[in-house]
């Protein structure tokens, strides 16, 4: 998977970011990340890959969420 750069994620508030559906074919929902810019830049690439993969799962409804400590939450 292509590396997610800070410029690919849209900053939606001071502590939230969104990776759009266009990041990977088959995404059903966007990814919402809760993190400061500093935390976002320090997150491991695997966090983004996992969140994007979760966003492709059947039954997901709103977002694939990434919590500030890098954990994934599905809604």
WOCOR-V207913 format. One record per residue. N is the residue number from 1. PHI is phi in whole degrees, 0 to 359 (NA if undefined). Layout:
# WOCOR-V207913
n phi
N PHI
N PHI
This chain:
# WOCOR-V207913
n phi
1 NA
2 294
3 297
4 277
5 263
6 306
7 290
8 279
9 266
10 271
11 281
12 256
13 199
14 299
15 229
16 230
17 226
18 226
19 261
20 285
21 301
22 283
23 294
24 206
25 302
26 94
27 295
28 263
29 218
30 285
31 258
32 247
33 245
34 256
35 190
36 290
37 299
38 298
39 297
40 302
41 295
42 269
43 294
44 293
45 304
46 299
47 298
48 293
49 299
50 296
51 297
52 293
53 297
54 299
55 294
56 265
57 288
58 299
59 92
60 293
61 243
62 244
63 214
64 260
65 262
66 242
67 279
68 304
69 269
70 90
71 282
72 262
73 228
74 252
75 226
